[in-house]
Amino acid sequence: MRPDDDTPATHGGSRLLVLKALSGTLPVSHYGVVTQGIPHIASVTMDTLAPGDAGVDDERFIPVLAAGESALLPRLDALEPELASALAAAGGVNP
């Protein structure tokens, strides 16, 4: 975190993951999430996804294999309502 706000600090290798809003709770069609630990850009489709390590128990992420590599995907069903609440508290979105 930066000392003057609660924005996470980014490091080399950070990338912006652009996601399509699915829940209908957001006033935007797409949003971005800063990620770390992604070695290269990859398009992930249903054909390249498989269930991941069932031993990972985290309410924020879903373990998957993406193109054969272990990954943790954010649980969008939990993330989008939290993002909508944060946007509303901040005064909404300016187009």
LUMKOL-906414 format. One record per residue (C-alpha): residue in one letter; chain; x, z, y. Coordinates in pm, 1 decimal, decimal comma, padded with zeros to 6 digits. Layout:
BEGIN
<"A"; "A"; <X; Z; Y>>
...
END
This chain:
BEGIN
<"M"; "A"; <00000,0; 00000,0; 00000,0>>
<"R"; "A"; <00107,5; -00058,0; 00354,4>>
<"P"; "A"; <00132,6; 00262,7; 00558,1>>
<"D"; "A"; <-00114,3; 00145,5; 00825,4>>
<"D"; "A"; <-00402,2; 00043,6; 00597,7>>
<"D"; "A"; <-00522,2; 00036,6; 00238,6>>
<"T"; "A"; <-00423,8; -00325,0; 00168,6>>
<"P"; "A"; <-00201,6; -00344,0; -00141,7>>
<"A"; "A"; <00152,0; -00462,7; -00078,4>>
<"T"; "A"; <00239,7; -00791,0; -00246,4>>
<"H"; "A"; <00565,7; -00880,3; -00409,9>>
<"G"; "A"; <00733,8; -01202,4; -00516,1>>
<"G"; "A"; <00524,8; -01380,9; -00775,0>>
<"S"; "A"; <00191,6; -01279,4; -00623,6>>
<"R"; "A"; <-00074,3; -01546,8; -00644,1>>
<"L"; "A"; <-00424,4; -01590,7; -00510,5>>
<"L"; "A"; <-00683,0; -01632,7; -00783,9>>
<"V"; "A"; <-00992,5; -01816,0; -00652,5>>
<"L"; "A"; <-01311,0; -01725,5; -00838,1>>
<"K"; "A"; <-01661,8; -01866,3; -00822,5>>
<"A"; "A"; <-01916,4; -01595,6; -00742,7>>
<"L"; "A"; <-02152,4; -01559,1; -01038,5>>
<"S"; "A"; <-02368,9; -01253,8; -00973,6>>
<"G"; "A"; <-02566,2; -01372,3; -00672,2>>
<"T"; "A"; <-02482,4; -01047,2; -00490,0>>
<"L"; "A"; <-02220,0; -01202,5; -00261,3>>
<"P"; "A"; <-02291,4; -01395,1; 00060,4>>
<"V"; "A"; <-02019,3; -01648,0; -00035,4>>
<"S"; "A"; <-01982,8; -01896,9; -00320,7>>
<"H"; "A"; <-01613,6; -01825,2; -00390,9>>
<"Y"; "A"; <-01372,3; -01539,2; -00326,7>>
<"G"; "A"; <-01003,5; -01467,6; -00379,6>>
<"V"; "A"; <-00819,7; -01193,1; -00565,3>>
<"V"; "A"; <-00446,0; -01130,0; -00523,3>>
<"T"; "A"; <-00279,1; -01116,2; -00864,8>>
<"Q"; "A"; <00065,0; -01033,7; -00996,2>>
<"G"; "A"; <00244,3; -01113,6; -01317,8>>
<"I"; "A"; <00116,1; -01469,1; -01357,7>>
<"P"; "A"; <00424,4; -01678,5; -01438,6>>
<"H"; "A"; <00263,9; -02014,2; -01362,8>>
<"I"; "A"; <-00060,4; -02168,3; -01244,8>>
<"A"; "A"; <-00305,2; -02241,0; -01525,9>>
<"S"; "A"; <-00661,6; -02362,1; -01546,2>>
<"V"; "A"; <-00851,4; -02140,4; -01786,5>>
<"T"; "A"; <-01154,9; -02281,0; -01965,2>>
<"M"; "A"; <-01374,6; -02154,2; -02246,3>>
<"D"; "A"; <-01174,3; -02376,9; -02482,8>>
<"T"; "A"; <-00846,4; -02198,4; -02397,9>>
<"L"; "A"; <-00984,5; -01840,0; -02410,3>>
<"A"; "A"; <-00998,4; -01608,9; -02711,1>>
<"P"; "A"; <-01064,3; -01235,4; -02748,8>>
<"G"; "A"; <-00758,4; -01024,4; -02674,4>>
<"D"; "A"; <-00627,6; -00687,8; -02790,3>>
<"A"; "A"; <-00931,1; -00480,8; -02888,5>>
<"G"; "A"; <-00716,8; -00169,0; -02840,7>>
<"V"; "A"; <-00718,3; -00213,6; -02462,3>>
<"D"; "A"; <-00995,0; 00008,5; -02323,8>>
<"D"; "A"; <-01028,5; -00041,4; -01950,4>>
<"E"; "A"; <-01358,0; -00060,5; -01764,3>>
<"R"; "A"; <-01200,9; -00285,3; -01497,7>>
<"F"; "A"; <-01051,0; -00556,0; -01720,9>>
<"I"; "A"; <-01127,3; -00764,2; -02029,6>>
<"P"; "A"; <-00831,4; -00833,3; -02262,2>>
<"V"; "A"; <-00808,3; -01201,5; -02358,3>>
<"L"; "A"; <-00570,5; -01461,7; -02492,2>>
<"A"; "A"; <-00550,2; -01744,7; -02238,4>>
<"A"; "A"; <-00377,4; -02050,1; -02384,2>>
<"G"; "A"; <-00219,4; -01816,4; -02640,4>>
<"E"; "A"; <-00085,2; -01564,3; -02386,0>>
<"S"; "A"; <-00215,2; -01208,5; -02343,9>>
<"A"; "A"; <-00396,9; -01151,1; -02016,0>>
<"L"; "A"; <-00635,1; -00907,0; -01851,3>>
<"L"; "A"; <-00928,0; -01065,2; -01667,9>>
<"P"; "A"; <-01119,0; -00864,8; -01407,6>>
<"R"; "A"; <-01471,3; -00765,0; -01509,4>>
<"L"; "A"; <-01658,3; -00972,6; -01253,6>>
<"D"; "A"; <-01988,5; -00800,4; -01331,5>>
<"A"; "A"; <-01833,1; -00481,8; -01188,8>>
<"L"; "A"; <-01612,8; -00640,2; -00921,4>>
<"E"; "A"; <-01873,6; -00851,5; -00742,1>>
<"P"; "A"; <-02120,1; -00569,5; -00656,7>>
<"E"; "A"; <-01828,8; -00357,2; -00528,5>>
<"L"; "A"; <-01707,6; -00649,1; -00317,4>>
<"A"; "A"; <-02060,8; -00705,9; -00182,9>>
<"S"; "A"; <-02084,8; -00337,6; -00082,6>>
<"A"; "A"; <-01744,8; -00349,9; 00088,1>>
<"L"; "A"; <-01840,9; -00666,1; 00278,0>>
<"A"; "A"; <-02170,4; -00510,7; 00389,4>>
<"A"; "A"; <-01992,7; -00193,5; 00504,8>>
<"A"; "A"; <-01744,4; -00405,0; 00701,7>>
<"G"; "A"; <-02021,2; -00591,5; 00880,5>>
<"G"; "A"; <-02062,5; -00891,4; 00654,2>>
<"V"; "A"; <-01891,3; -01228,4; 00642,9>>
<"N"; "A"; <-01829,0; -01456,5; 00939,0>>
<"P"; "A"; <-01874,2; -01821,6; 00837,8>>
END
